[in-house]
Amino acid sequence: MIDFLNQYLKEINRKIKDGKNQNWNEVLENHRETIKFMQHERLIHLLVTLTFGILFMVSIMFSLVYQFVILITIDFLLLILLVPYIFHYFRLENGVQKMYWIDKLIEEKIKD
């Protein structure tokens, strides 16, 4: 998904820089559809990240109370999964924020 986002951002930035002979209303409409798609993707990843975070916290609490080796192993495995999810969500969030700024640039092109 990050590759798709990066490729899309390169493509839309190229369109904005070249800028000539573009139907900006169509570009804006397509851009907003892509924003909706990425917002949905971001929501799903947020839910997954929150779920793993909650599972990790519950697992830590059980580990502190019961102190079994298997629980510490589960804590470690959940942490291994949680950290990449956090970074992935962070990258998705930043990409969508860039898309909002690009939306404003396209609106300015339409006004000009």
N, CA, C and O of each residue as an XYZ file, in Angstrom:
448
protein
N       0.820     -1.189      0.000
C       0.000      0.000      0.000
C       0.868      1.258      0.000
O       0.541      2.251     -0.650
N       1.970      1.203      0.734
C       2.869      2.361      0.765
C       3.461      2.606     -0.622
O       3.630      3.753     -1.037
N       3.777      1.518     -1.338
C       4.308      1.673     -2.695
C       3.277      2.338     -3.603
O       3.611      3.216     -4.398
N       2.025      1.910     -3.476
C       0.948      2.526     -4.264
C       0.856      4.018     -3.948
O       0.756      4.846     -4.853
N       0.888      4.350     -2.672
C       0.780      5.739     -2.243
C       1.941      6.572     -2.778
O       1.734      7.664     -3.307
N       3.154      6.060     -2.640
C       4.322      6.802     -3.128
C       4.276      7.000     -4.639
O       4.593      8.079     -5.139
N       3.880      5.954     -5.365
C       3.773      6.065     -6.824
C       2.703      7.084     -7.203
O       2.903      7.887     -8.114
N       1.580      7.053     -6.514
C       0.504      8.002     -6.797
C       0.957      9.437     -6.522
O       0.686     10.338     -7.316
N       1.642      9.649     -5.404
C       2.106     10.997     -5.069
C       3.096     11.514     -6.111
O       3.056     12.691     -6.469
N       3.981     10.648     -6.599
C       4.912     11.062     -7.664
C       4.146     11.454     -8.921
O       4.447     12.466     -9.554
N       3.155     10.643     -9.273
C       2.376     10.901    -10.487
C       1.589     12.209    -10.381
O       1.590     13.006    -11.319
N       0.931     12.433     -9.271
C       0.110     13.643     -9.128
C       0.995     14.879     -9.027
O       0.632     15.937     -9.540
N       2.145     14.765     -8.376
C       3.074     15.902     -8.321
C       3.614     16.233     -9.703
O       3.808     17.404    -10.031
N       3.858     15.209    -10.519
C       4.308     15.438    -11.890
C       3.228     16.175    -12.683
O       3.529     17.091    -13.448
N       1.974     15.773    -12.497
C       0.875     16.452    -13.189
C       0.790     17.915    -12.778
O       0.559     18.788    -13.615
N       0.977     18.180    -11.495
C       0.883     19.555    -11.007
C       2.030     20.391    -11.548
O       1.829     21.542    -11.937
N       3.239     19.823    -11.577
C       4.398     20.573    -12.083
C       4.294     20.824    -13.575
O       4.561     21.932    -14.039
N       3.905     19.794    -14.339
C       3.762     19.973    -15.788
C       2.600     20.905    -16.075
O       2.719     21.852    -16.852
N       1.487     20.626    -15.441
C       0.356     21.518    -15.350
C      -0.361     21.951    -16.599
O      -1.480     22.455    -16.497
N       0.198     21.792    -17.744
C      -0.443     22.306    -18.954
C      -1.362     21.242    -19.539
O      -1.095     20.043    -19.463
N      -2.444     21.718    -20.121
C      -3.404     20.853    -20.802
C      -3.978     19.769    -19.895
O      -4.170     18.630    -20.323
N      -4.248     20.124    -18.659
C      -4.872     19.202    -17.720
C      -6.316     19.629    -17.489
O      -6.611     20.819    -17.377
N      -7.188     18.672    -17.422
C      -8.555     18.949    -16.996
C      -8.543     18.867    -15.470
O      -8.696     17.790    -14.895
N      -8.360     20.013    -14.825
C      -8.139     20.029    -13.377
C      -9.342     19.562    -12.582
O      -9.185     19.007    -11.495
N     -10.543     19.775    -13.106
C     -11.735     19.269    -12.408
C     -11.732     17.739    -12.371
O     -12.089     17.134    -11.360
N     -11.332     17.129    -13.468
C     -11.240     15.671    -13.520
C     -10.109     15.159    -12.627
O     -10.257     14.150    -11.937
N      -8.988     15.862    -12.650
C      -7.861     15.485    -11.793
C      -8.277     15.571    -10.324
O      -7.956     14.688     -9.528
N      -8.998     16.648     -9.968
C      -9.452     16.813     -8.584
C     -10.432     15.710     -8.189
O     -10.354     15.178     -7.081
N     -11.336     15.372     -9.073
C     -12.303     14.309     -8.789
C     -11.587     12.970     -8.568
O     -11.881     12.252     -7.612
N     -10.657     12.646     -9.449
C      -9.889     11.400     -9.295
C      -9.045     11.418     -8.023
O      -8.914     10.404     -7.338
N      -8.481     12.572     -7.721
C      -7.656     12.705     -6.523
C      -8.499     12.486     -5.268
O      -8.061     11.814     -4.335
N      -9.682     13.040     -5.245
C     -10.548     12.875     -4.074
C     -11.022     11.426     -3.923
O     -11.215     10.955     -2.802
N     -11.207     10.728     -5.022
C     -11.533      9.297     -4.943
C     -10.361      8.517     -4.350
O     -10.554      7.604     -3.547
N      -9.166      8.881     -4.747
C      -7.980      8.217     -4.201
C      -7.825      8.545     -2.720
O      -7.418      7.685     -1.939
N      -8.141      9.769     -2.326
C      -8.106     10.136     -0.900
C      -9.081      9.262     -0.116
O      -8.739      8.764      0.956
N     -10.288      9.072     -0.639
C     -11.275      8.233      0.047
C     -10.749      6.810      0.219
O     -10.890      6.208      1.284
N     -10.146      6.288     -0.836
C      -9.581      4.943     -0.779
C      -8.491      4.857      0.288
O      -8.453      3.908      1.071
N      -7.611      5.848      0.313
C      -6.505      5.838      1.277
C      -7.015      6.085      2.699
O      -6.449      5.550      3.652
N      -8.062      6.876      2.855
C      -8.646      7.074      4.186
C      -9.219      5.769      4.714
O      -9.076      5.459      5.897
N      -9.862      5.008      3.848
C     -10.387      3.704      4.249
C      -9.242      2.781      4.648
O      -9.310      2.106      5.675
N      -8.211      2.754      3.847
C      -7.034      1.936      4.133
C      -6.412      2.346      5.474
O      -6.026      1.496      6.276
N      -6.324      3.646      5.699
C      -5.765      4.171      6.944
C      -6.629      3.760      8.138
O      -6.098      3.406      9.190
N      -7.949      3.803      7.984
C      -8.852      3.399      9.061
C      -8.657      1.927      9.417
O      -8.584      1.574     10.594
N      -8.574      1.080      8.410
C      -8.374     -0.350      8.658
C      -7.060     -0.573      9.405
O      -7.011     -1.343     10.365
N      -6.007      0.096      8.967
C      -4.712     -0.069      9.635
C      -4.725      0.514     11.049
O      -4.049     -0.006     11.937
N      -5.478      1.572     11.264
C      -5.620      2.109     12.616
C      -6.296      1.085     13.528
O      -5.851      0.867     14.655
N      -7.356      0.466     13.048
C      -8.055     -0.536     13.845
C      -7.163     -1.736     14.161
O      -7.171     -2.249     15.280
N      -6.405     -2.172     13.176
C      -5.481     -3.293     13.407
C      -4.407     -2.894     14.410
O      -4.076     -3.668     15.307
N      -3.866     -1.696     14.262
C      -2.824     -1.227     15.182
C      -3.368     -1.101     16.603
O      -2.716     -1.522     17.559
N      -4.548     -0.529     16.740
C      -5.165     -0.412     18.068
C      -5.443     -1.781     18.683
O      -5.237     -1.988     19.878
N      -5.911     -2.707     17.855
C      -6.179     -4.053     18.353
C      -4.898     -4.707     18.879
O      -4.888     -5.281     19.967
N      -3.834     -4.615     18.109
C      -2.573     -5.191     18.574
C      -2.045     -4.453     19.808
O      -1.455     -5.073     20.693
N      -2.251     -3.159     19.869
C      -1.830     -2.400     21.049
C      -2.583     -2.828     22.295
O      -1.994     -2.999     23.362
N      -3.889     -3.000     22.150
C      -4.702     -3.433     23.293
C      -4.322     -4.850     23.711
O      -4.176     -5.135     24.899
N      -4.163     -5.740     22.724
C      -3.735     -7.105     23.042
C      -2.383     -7.113     23.758
O      -2.169     -7.878     24.697
N      -1.486     -6.257     23.301
C      -0.166     -6.170     23.928
C      -0.290     -5.706     25.382
O       0.341     -6.277     26.271
N      -1.096     -4.681     25.622
C      -1.260     -4.175     26.996
C      -1.916     -5.221     27.910
O      -1.494     -5.400     29.052
N      -2.933     -5.899     27.410
C      -3.583     -6.950     28.199
C      -2.597     -8.072     28.492
O      -2.547     -8.594     29.605
N      -1.828     -8.430     27.498
C      -0.830     -9.482     27.673
C       0.228     -9.082     28.710
O       0.651     -9.903     29.524
N       0.648     -7.817     28.670
C       1.614     -7.325     29.665
C       1.020     -7.417     31.066
O       1.693     -7.834     32.009
N      -0.253     -7.022     31.196
C      -0.892     -7.087     32.519
C      -0.954     -8.530     33.037
O      -0.660     -8.790     34.204
N      -1.338     -9.463     32.160
C      -1.359    -10.868     32.565
C       0.040    -11.358     32.922
O       0.207    -12.135     33.862
N       1.038    -10.909     32.178
C       2.426    -11.314     32.466
C       2.880    -10.817     33.824
O       3.597    -11.517     34.539
N       2.466     -9.608     34.183
C       2.852     -9.064     35.484
C       2.162     -9.800     36.632
O       2.734     -9.968     37.709
N       0.939    -10.232     36.389
C       0.182    -10.914     37.441
C       0.601    -12.377     37.572
O       0.853    -12.853     38.679
N       0.678    -13.095     36.443
C       0.886    -14.540     36.495
C       2.334    -14.974     36.288
O       2.715    -16.050     36.748
N       3.137    -14.186     35.624
C       4.570    -14.411     35.439
C       4.915    -15.807     34.906
O       5.762    -16.508     35.461
N       4.245    -16.188     33.829
C       4.587    -17.415     33.115
C       5.483    -17.054     31.939
O       5.348    -15.985     31.345
N       6.389    -17.949     31.614
C       7.316    -17.706     30.502
C       6.561    -17.586     29.189
O       6.926    -16.774     28.339
N       5.518    -18.378     29.012
C       4.746    -18.334     27.773
C       4.095    -16.959     27.575
O       3.988    -16.481     26.446
N       3.666    -16.331     28.661
C       3.070    -14.997     28.545
C       4.106    -13.957     28.128
O       3.803    -13.054     27.348
N       5.314    -14.080     28.640
C       6.388    -13.156     28.234
C       6.725    -13.366     26.770
O       7.023    -12.410     26.054
N       6.680    -14.618     26.322
C       6.914    -14.911     24.905
C       5.825    -14.286     24.043
O       6.110    -13.720     22.987
N       4.591    -14.388     24.489
C       3.471    -13.766     23.757
C       3.641    -12.248     23.728
O       3.385    -11.615     22.704
N       4.073    -11.660     24.850
C       4.339    -10.209     24.888
C       5.354     -9.824     23.823
O       5.169     -8.865     23.074
N       6.417    -10.590     23.776
C       7.486    -10.306     22.819
C       6.989    -10.427     21.380
O       7.298     -9.576     20.546
N       6.227    -11.473     21.083
C       5.692    -11.657     19.727
C       4.722    -10.533     19.349
O       4.752    -10.036     18.223
N       3.872    -10.141     20.283
C       2.952     -9.034     20.000
C       3.709     -7.727     19.772
O       3.328     -6.925     18.919
N       4.777     -7.516     20.532
C       5.584     -6.316     20.342
C       6.245     -6.317     18.965
O       6.320     -5.284     18.299
N       6.723     -7.490     18.548
C       7.338     -7.607     17.222
C       6.328     -7.253     16.129
O       6.702     -6.659     15.118
N       5.064     -7.606     16.319
C       4.031     -7.257     15.344
C       3.579     -5.805     15.472
O       3.278     -5.157     14.470
N       3.532     -5.303     16.684
C       3.000     -3.962     16.924
C       3.895     -2.863     16.358
O       3.396     -1.902     15.773
N       5.182     -2.992     16.520
C       6.100     -1.925     16.081
C       6.007     -1.683     14.566
O       5.883     -0.527     14.161
N       6.060     -2.718     13.708
C       5.895     -2.437     12.273
C       4.521     -1.860     11.926
O       4.413     -1.016     11.036
N       3.468     -2.308     12.624
C       2.143     -1.737     12.377
C       2.126     -0.243     12.695
O       1.522      0.540     11.962
N       2.773      0.149     13.761
C       2.817      1.570     14.126
C       3.536      2.368     13.048
O       3.059      3.426     12.637
N       4.678      1.870     12.589
C       5.415      2.583     11.545
C       4.625      2.633     10.243
O       4.615      3.659      9.563
N       3.965      1.533      9.891
C       3.179      1.506      8.657
C       2.020      2.506      8.744
O       1.761      3.241      7.792
N       1.335      2.531      9.871
C       0.224      3.478     10.037
C       0.739      4.917      9.969
O       0.102      5.783      9.370
N       1.885      5.164     10.582
C       2.486      6.492     10.562
C       2.749      6.934      9.116
O       2.469      8.075      8.749
N       3.284      6.029      8.310
C       3.558      6.363      6.910
C       2.267      6.600      6.129
O       2.208      7.503      5.294
N       1.236      5.798      6.390
C      -0.057      6.024      5.733
C      -0.639      7.381      6.123
O      -1.137      8.121      5.275
N      -0.571      7.692      7.403
C      -1.105      8.968      7.888
C      -0.395     10.140      7.220
O      -1.045     11.080      6.761
N       0.916     10.092      7.164
C       1.665     11.177      6.530
C       1.344     11.285      5.048
O       1.261     12.388      4.508
N       1.162     10.145      4.385
C       0.811     10.169      2.969
C      -0.543     10.806      2.729
O      -0.702     11.583      1.788
N      -1.514     10.492      3.558
C      -2.846     11.086      3.402
C      -2.789     12.586      3.695
O      -3.472     13.369      3.035
N      -1.992     12.986      4.663
C      -1.841     14.420      4.943
C      -1.247     15.141      3.732
O      -1.659     16.257      3.414
N      -0.284     14.513      3.056
C       0.272     15.103      1.830
C      -0.801     15.222      0.768
O      -0.843     16.197      0.018
N      -1.671     14.223      0.709
C      -2.742     14.259     -0.283
C      -3.701     15.420     -0.020
O      -4.232     16.001     -0.966
N      -3.930     15.761      1.233
C      -4.779     16.913      1.547
C      -4.153     18.207      1.012
O      -4.853     19.062      0.469
N      -2.848     18.343      1.167
C      -2.163     19.541      0.648
C      -2.233     19.573     -0.876
O      -2.424     20.631     -1.476
N      -2.079     18.421     -1.487
C      -2.168     18.359     -2.951
C      -3.573     18.735     -3.405
O      -3.733     19.376     -4.443
N      -4.583     18.349     -2.651
C      -5.957     18.724     -2.956
C      -6.083     20.242     -3.022
O      -6.717     20.784     -3.927
N      -5.480     20.915     -2.065
C      -5.510     22.388     -2.057
C      -4.789     22.966     -3.275
O      -5.242     23.949     -3.861
N      -3.667     22.354     -3.654
C      -2.930     22.827     -4.845
C      -3.777     22.680     -6.099
O      -3.790     23.572     -6.948
N      -4.474     21.574     -6.222
C      -5.325     21.352     -7.400
C      -6.471     22.355     -7.408
O      -6.829     22.878     -8.463
N      -7.048     22.626     -6.240
C      -8.116     23.637     -6.162
C      -7.600     25.004     -6.625
O      -8.310     25.740     -7.310
N      -6.359     25.339     -6.246
C      -5.764     26.605     -6.686
C      -5.574     26.617     -8.204
O      -5.763     27.653     -8.841
N      -5.197     25.466     -8.789
C      -5.053     25.376    -10.251
C      -6.398     25.623    -10.940
O      -6.459     26.252    -11.997
N      -7.463     25.124    -10.332
C      -8.796     25.309    -10.909
C      -9.180     26.794    -10.863
O      -9.763     27.316    -11.813
N      -8.856     27.462     -9.771
C      -9.190     28.878     -9.638
C      -8.410     29.741    -10.608
O      -8.901     30.775    -11.063
N      -7.189     29.317    -10.930
C      -6.362     30.105    -11.868
C      -6.811     29.917    -13.255
O      -6.235     30.500    -14.174
